[in-house]
């Protein structure tokens, strides 16, 4: 039996994260020429390390005094037999982990000489029914990322065409700057956690290293040249994603079962097993919208959405803690689910089933059946990872079949192991005092609580917690995962799972009052990648969509704006828009979009990059656009979807911008798109119904995807964008008095009265009687020729025999709402 398993896995993860550091040194080290000259003199280096970058990694460990042999051995990942005999086993682990996390390299050949990372979105292509249209998704233009540290803005994370990117002569300079900045922050990390060449905390150093590599190497290609085959690689996997998958594989190989094979078998990869898992939280939509419009509903909604966004993280971390793995084994977490890889052990199936039961029972106890949990998993032989079809057809298929079965048998384990009376006792055990009276929570209308004299106080502990956190989150600058209940801080804690807390600058400076933080907590800076700055360094960074409109109180303190205040920002009609949207065909994209290049690292890259847009970029957009700033309330955004609330006209502009930016972010790939649904109502309309109705509008839009459903009309995005601009122009003319609003309202009534169902859905068909009446009122009341032509173009397409524009009714409704006094 392995001793000190967690510690060794931490060290293996550190070694795996650093094993290819020589590649970046080779491209950008300040003294790379000196190193290369030294290498040429030392003829033995190829016998020991085989490749230049591996030897440079070895020199890196020497230069930075990383004296731990388990970490150092990673430099032998290409030639484990040359490693010191005592630590050769670790070198073999690194060798297998590196090989099978990079056996996924694309079969496409790269011709370009640039060492730049190509966007994964450029590779997405969905199968079409018409063979001739197979290549439609592709553009002749190539998209790459600039060599710059990760920062959330439209200049950094958006891919650029080669023409818009750096010149070839600048590439070396960019690499040197990237390495220089990485080196500076790595030194700070080393000074904190490496004392006299010894690690003071492998767990903390691992976390800092992971996020430092994320920050600097997210934009660096994992491989561009194969020295064995003398050919260039297709660089669509970042070095960061390769390293994190390699780290997860390294820790997963380190099990009793796999080590026994590694020691006794010549081809261990044919017998070593990994276990891929996916956890899924059910009931999210119902839980999120299951609140009434009581006082503080906006804050509670915010708190609930943040809780749901982080619950999958909490459960994934509890799983890894149980099986003694570091957090790097989380391949993805967000949107109510997580993906994790573990190493196989005898009896792991029983332990996973036990864990699943425990989580289900805990959630049942806390939320009385509104939230459920399902766990799907499957085993795979390491060597099978060379075949992309295995991952797609075996891993994903088996996991999803198990998940689907588990979801259909929600709370099966509870129902089998407990009688109905026992389950009722679990729910009611807190309410057995006959001297007290009980009532239902006014907010969620589900939880039973002790009745208070003041009816306003009849709120359950979770709804009150959600309100407190929802109010606090806008000013939070840090997030902390904790194994213990830190009652002084604002956040969420679930017994036997763990807690997550939010801190502002004041809380951050008072961390010394929590001595347990060093060992039992992970501290992250929010929406900022500079996590090593300031008095207390953080373990990393995390992106959370937490934008809300704020107001100044008498005490000059920012508070979340209530819906009844936010609605006053609307122009014309004082209403709010509730908008939901998500990525079209996401399941198909993940299953078939990558074709033969389907792999773990690409799926991890795709998930991470999509999530970065919704959790990270939308914050930036809403906080930096003048027309959107302090007007958009983000209910949730992450994974592949979002739900926002705001003044109706502002939200409609925001959706146009979101879609435009998403297209740019995904390389204008025709197979990458979003659809949205919008429901417009008064500020006092119940959130639970507004969210549900926005979802139904989105479902209608999905039938014509990519599309938006708004004001009762379903439009393609191009129609919507042009229509919005056209409507704004006519609204301006009405407000200037150039066109009478009553006259325009007459046109709107005519269009609505003579409208008839369209056979093809592509045009807005009207009864022919519309035309004479429209022209009669137009020529009688509008004398200016330009205004006449503008109105004709507004309703009809003069280039298509004056057919009524499909977006005409949407535009007319928009103008009526915008000009209402």
C-alpha positions, 0 to 999 in steps of 0.5 A: 500500500502506498504511503503519503499518496497525496503528497507524492501525487502533488509532487508528480503534478508539479513535475508534470506541469514543468516537464516541458518548460524547456520548450518556452525556454528554447523559444524565449529565454534571455540566455538561450544562446548560452544554453544552446552553446553549452548543450552542443559542448555536452554531447552526452545530453542526447543520451540522457534526455534525447531532446533539447527542451528536456535538457533545458527543463533539467537546467531549469530545475538546477537554476531554480534550486528545485531539488525534489527528485520526484519533480526533477525526474520529469526532465527524463520524460523522453528517456526514462531509462536514463533517470537515476535508478531510484527514481526511474519509476517516476520517470516512467510515469511522466513518460506515459503521461506525456505520451498519451496526453500528446498522442492526440496531435492533429493529423492535419499538417501545419505548413506555417513556420510561426510558433503560434497557437491556433484557435480550437474554434477554427477546427470545429466542423459539423456534419451537413446533410448536403455533401457540397456544404461540408466545407462551409464552416471553414474560412480561408483565414487562419486565426491565432492568439497573440503571445501575451499573458492572460487578461480578460479583454477583447484584445487578449483573448480574441484570436486574430488573423495572421495578417492582424497579428505580430510580424515574424520578426517580432515572434522571438521578442514576444516569447522573450517578454513572455518568459521574462514576465513568467520568470519574475513571477515564478521567482516570487512563488519560489521565494514563498514556497521553496525554503533552502531548496525544500518545498514548504507546501507542495499543495500551495506551490502546485496551485500557484504554479498551475495558475502561473502556467495558465496565465503565461502559457495559455497562448503558447502551442504545446508542440510545433515540431516533431524532431523524430518525423521531421514535420511540423505539428498542427498547433491547436492545443495550448501548452497549458492544456497539455501540461494540465492533462499530463499532470492529471494522467501522472497522478492517476497512474500513481495507484497501487493497481497501476504501479504494480503493472508498471513494475512488472510489465514490459508494455504497461500502457496496455494494462494501466487503467484510468477512470473518467468521471462526470458529475451532474447536478439536476434540478438547477433550473427549477431551483434557480427560478423557484423564488417569489418576488419578495423584498430582496429577490434580485439579491437572492437570485444572484446568490442562488446563481453563484451558489449553483455555479460553484456547487459542482466545484465543491463536489468535485473537490470533495471527490478528489479529497476522498480519493487523495488527488490534487485539484489538477485532476478536474478537467472541467467544472462549471454549468452544473457538472464536472469532469474528473480523471482518476487512476484505477484501484481495486474496489473503486466502483464501490467507493464511487457509488458510496460517494455518490450516495453520500452527496445525494443524501447531503443534498436531500437533507439540505434542499429537500429533493430540489437538487439531485446528483448523478455520477457517471464513470467508465474505465479505459486502458491507457493505450486506448487513448491513442484512438480518438474514436475510443474516447468519443464512442467508449468514454463519452457514450458509457458515461452519458448512458450511466448518467441518463440512467441515474437521472431517471432514478433520482434518489434511488439510493435513498428510497431503497435504504429508507422507508417513507417514514424515515425520509419524512423524519429526515425532513421534519426532524427540526420541526418536532417541537409541539410548542412551536408553530411552523410555516413555509418560507416566503421566498422559496415557498418550499422550506418549512421554518419556525413562524416569526411574528414579523411576516417579513422574517419568515425566510429559511436559512438558505434563502437568507444566506443567498440574499446576504451573499447576493448583496455582498458579491458585487464588492467581493474581490476574492473567493475562498474554498474551505474544508471548514465552516468559516462563519465570520465570512459571507459564503456557503457551507455544506457539511461533509462537502465544504464551503466557498466564501467571498472576501472584499479587501478588508476581509482579505487584510484580516485573514491572519485571524483565520489560522486554519486558512494556510492548510485547509483553504484555497484563496483565489483572486476574482476576475484578475490574473495578477494573483501574486501581487500585494501583501498576501499572495493568492493560490490562483485566480477564478472568473465569475460573472458577477456584474450587477447594476449598483447605486450610491447610498447616503453613506456613499456605499455601493448597493445592488440596484433593485429591479424597481430602480433599474427599470427607470433606466429604460427608454420609452416603455418602463419595462425590463427584458429577461434574456436567456441564450446558449450555444447552438448544437453544443452536444453535437459540437463536442461529439462530432465537431472535432472529427478525427482530432477528437481528444481529451485535451481538445475537449478540455480546451474547448470547454475552458475556452467557451467558459472563458467567454461567458464567465470572464468576457461578459463581465468585461463587456458589461463593465466597459461598454458605455451603453451597457455599464451599470445597467445589466444584471447577470443572473448567471453566465458560464459554461455555454449559456447566460441569463441577463436582466436589464432595461428592455432597450439596453438588453436588446443592444447587449444581445446584439453585441454578445452575438457579434463578439461571440462570432469574433471569438469563435473565428467567425466559424459558421458552425459556432453560434448562439440563440436567444429568447427574450421576455419583456415585462414590468419590474414586478413580474415574478422572476420564476415565471419571467425566466421560464418564459424567456426559456420558452422563447429561446426554445422557439428561437432554437427551431430556426437557429441561429436566431433570436426570439424577441417581441413575439418575432423570430429573427435571424441575427443579421435581420435582428442587427439591421432591424435594430439599427433601422428602428433606432433611426426611425425612433430618433425621427419620431422623437425629433418630430419629423414623423408623427408617432400617431401616424407610425402607430397607424402603420404598426396597426395596419401591419398587424391587422393584415399579417397572415401566416407565412408558408416558408417562415422566411418572409412576413406575409401580409394581405395585399390590401395593406399596400394601398392603405399604407401608401395612402396614409404615408403620402397624405401625411409625409411630404419630405421625400427622404422620410417617405423613402425611409418609411418605405424601406423600413417596412418593405424590401424595394430590391425584392419587389417590395416584399414586407421585411421579415423583421418589419413587425419587430422593428415597428414594436420596438419603435412604439416601445421606444417612443412611448412617453 
